Amino acid sequence: MITIKKATLKDVKALANVGKKAFIIPHKDAIPEEIMAAYLNSSFSEEALISEISNREYDYNVIFVDDVLAGFSKIIYIYKKN
């Protein structure tokens, strides 16, 4: 069964892990290892994700398959939400 829910601060650690995996898979052969590591450490750090999840201009959703985190979605609004 697939379940989608809005990400909360409780999801940050798991979201950091799945976000790194999701980025590595399509980019591992195109980006040098040291650049990849720097990007992953800044973009998918728990601090960065806390900042974005707390920001009203971002919406994160976590996707579960049979109660196991399988992915996420990230929406960045190009206008300010009320």
C-alpha positions in Angstrom: 0.0 0.0 0.0 1.3 3.5 -0.9 0.8 6.3 1.6 1.8 10.0 1.1 1.9 12.4 4.0 3.2 15.9 4.6 6.7 15.8 6.0 7.3 17.1 9.6 10.4 17.7 11.6 10.0 14.1 12.9 10.8 12.9 9.3 14.0 14.9 8.9 16.5 12.1 9.6 14.8 9.6 7.3 14.3 12.3 4.7 18.0 13.1 4.7 18.9 9.5 4.1 16.4 8.9 1.3 17.2 12.3 -0.3 20.9 11.4 -0.5 20.1 8.0 -2.0 17.7 9.5 -4.5 20.3 12.0 -5.7 23.2 9.6 -5.9 21.4 7.1 -8.2 21.0 9.3 -11.3 24.1 11.5 -10.7 26.8 9.1 -9.5 28.6 8.8 -12.8 28.3 12.5 -13.8 29.6 14.3 -10.7 33.0 13.9 -9.2 32.9 12.2 -5.8 34.2 15.2 -3.8 31.7 17.5 -5.4 28.9 15.0 -4.8 29.8 14.7 -1.1 29.9 18.4 -0.6 26.5 18.9 -2.2 24.9 16.0 -0.3 26.3 17.3 3.0 24.9 20.7 2.5 21.6 20.1 0.7 20.6 17.0 2.6 21.9 17.9 6.0 19.4 17.7 8.8 19.9 21.5 9.4 19.1 22.3 5.8 16.0 20.1 5.8 14.7 21.5 9.0 15.1 25.0 7.5 13.2 24.0 4.4 10.4 22.0 6.1 9.9 25.0 8.4 9.8 27.5 5.4 6.2 28.1 4.1 7.6 28.4 0.6 8.5 24.7 0.5 6.2 21.6 0.8 7.8 18.2 1.5 5.8 15.0 1.3 7.1 11.6 2.3 6.0 8.5 0.4 5.7 5.1 2.1 5.3 1.7 0.5 4.0 -0.8 3.0 5.1 1.5 5.9 8.7 1.8 4.6 9.9 5.2 3.5 10.4 4.9 -0.3 10.7 8.5 -1.5 9.7 12.1 -1.2 8.4 15.1 -3.1 9.6 18.7 -2.8 7.5 21.6 -4.0 9.1 25.1 -4.1 6.5 27.8 -4.5 7.6 30.6 -6.7 5.2 33.0 -5.0 4.7 33.6 -1.3 2.0 31.6 0.3 -0.4 33.3 2.7 
